[in-house]
């Protein structure tokens, strides 16, 4: 991969410098990202099916030589990973506060990336693109290839251990996603929705969950389209539209059915047990999607094989989006929450510091 600088743009703000590397055309209308205190590089990797994917790398301003790096695997959302000026997200705060480089790869069809729309992208192709990007970016002049940490948030936490397979990684961090089977995860999505959204009476929950179990088994494990499930099991008619995330386009959290079918095949816990590197798992007490057990099982399984290599951190009062709420019900309904990124950043930065002393 060539890292040929074709243009340099100096953004406003102390120490905020943005470089454009390579010739991938710009599709986005907003200005290039710039963060005071960080150097930002817009580049690209070319994956094996010929598409060029936009990469966005940041490192502390004035940094020299090869740095440890954090490689991010994205949540289910098809949105771009570019940051607006006002955002103080974890993606901006981690390189500012850790001294690490931070690596983002835009999915196919997202942001400036070429290829099919994210809404048509299947899971196996997405994982392959990440793995190929990881290999190319480990040779980037900013990056120390022996000190790359993979960080997965939300459903990116399921992708992270698969990207790490067979790679030399310094560690893996996940938040908001554990090692339950995907079938269990989606049933829990429905259970929390039925229990906590306020849209269903308590006496309805039992029957709705049982129907969700049957529907998801046929849909995810049987690889049947929702309309086929309803046709074959008429008493399940209406279950699909009662489930969370089925009103988007495509109608399942914005991803095609094949994406979900492929995720459902994956043995995430087995993938975790094959990673011989430190692991950090963070779980918010008011998490809306995957229960504590799904996160805790990663740490317990890994430590049974390699004692002391996996760490579990519970974040009191914290929800999936790193807001603090008074209760799980308030968190689910997004009532009165206050953003608390430090709930994740403080333990993660401390854990990264332990890696630097190894």
C-alpha positions, 0 to 999 in steps of 0.5 A: 500500500502506498501512502502518497500525500497528494494534499495537505489541509491545515484546519483551524485550532491549535495543533489541528492538522488534517492530511489527505493521502491518496486519491479516493474522491471526497463524497461528503459535503462537510469540511474535513474533520479537525481536532485541536491537539490531534493530527488527522489523516484521511487515506484509503485501503483497497480490499480484495473485491476491488473497493477502496474504503476510506480510512481516518487515522488520528494521533496526538499532534507532534507525535513522532515515530510508530505509536501504539494504536486502537483499531475500531470495529463499528456498531450496527448503524450504517452512519459515517464515522466522521466526527462533527466539530462539536462531538466529544465522542470516545473516538475523539477522546481516546487519542487525545487522552491515551497517546495512542493513534486511533484507526477508523475504517468506513464501511463499504458504501458509507462516507467516502468508501466505495462498494455496495451500500452498507444497507446491502453489505453482508456480515462476512464481507464486513468482517473480511474488509476489516481484517484486510484493512487491519493488515494494511494499516498495520504497515502504516508509518504511524503504527507500531504493528506489535501494539494494536488494540482492537476496540469494538462497541455495541455490535462491533463487539461481536466483530472484534474477536473475529477480526482478531483471529490469527492476528498479532494484537496487543489486546481487545476491548469491548463494550455493549456486546458480549458472547451470547449467541446472536439468537439469544442476543436478539431474543434479549433485545425483544425481552428488554423492549417488551419489559422496559419500553412502556408500550406493553402491559406486564401480563403480555410479556410472557406470551410475546417473549415465547413468540419471539423465541419461535420467530427468531429461531425460524428467521435466524437459524432457519434463514427464513424471510419474515413473511415466510415465517408468518406464512408457515406459522400463522399464529406468529403473524404480527410478531415481526412488526412488534419487534424493535428495529424492524421499521427501518429500510432494510427492515432490521436495524438497517441491515439486510436479512443475510447480514443477520443470518450470517451473524447467527452462525458465529461462535463468538465464545470460541473466537474469544478463547483463541485470542492470546492477548489481554482482554477488557470487557466493559458492561453498563449496569443499565445496558439496553441490549445484552445482559451482564452474563453475555459480557461476563462469560467472555472474561470467565471463559478466557481466564479459565484458559489463561488466568488473569488475562481478561478483565471485567469492569461494571459501569454503575448506572451506565447505559449502552450509549454511555449515559447515566440513568437512575434506572434501567427503565429510565435508560431504556426510555432515554429519560433524564440521562446524562452523558458520562463517557469517563465511565468507559474512558477512565478504566479503558485508559488505565487498562491501556496504561498497563499494556504500555508497561508490558 
